[in-house]
Structure formats: structure tokens, C-alpha cells
């Protein structure tokens, strides 16, 4: 039960993942940042506010999506464990 103990004491964060070894992730993040900087440089204050609200909504959507994926993955893992225990 070591994994449950680690989870209970907050030593495992299910929403964290290591991106340091993923070159594709780094490349895409750099592209996003570079394009956002270019876009923001051309915007008025009103457009920047609208863009900020847009990006906040996108982040919230992504967090909800991540949660649903985690939840579905956890349920699938539990079903697999139940099946393994039955055999």
C-alpha cells in the first residue's frame, strides 16, 4: 500500500507530469509563447483584455478536460484491477 500512502500524504500529484524529456512539448510551448508575444504586440488594450478572457477560458477548458481524462483513466485502471483479481 505504499503508493496509497504516498498519495494520501500529498507526495504524489496526479495532475503533474514531467515534460522535461519531451522535445515535442518544449517545441510547441516555445511556438505558442512566441506567437502569443507577436500577437499581443499588435493588439489594443481592449483586444488584449478580450484575448486574456479567451485564454482564461481555454485554460479552464483544458483543466476540465485533464480532469475528465484522469477520471476516466482511473476508472479504467480500477476495472482492469478488478478483472485481474477475478482471474
Secondary structure, DSSP 8 states (H G I E B T S, - for coil): -HHHHHHHTT---TT----TT-HHHHHHHHHHHHHHHHHHHT--HHHHHHHHHHHHHHHHHHHHHHHHHHHHHHHHHHHHHHHHHH-
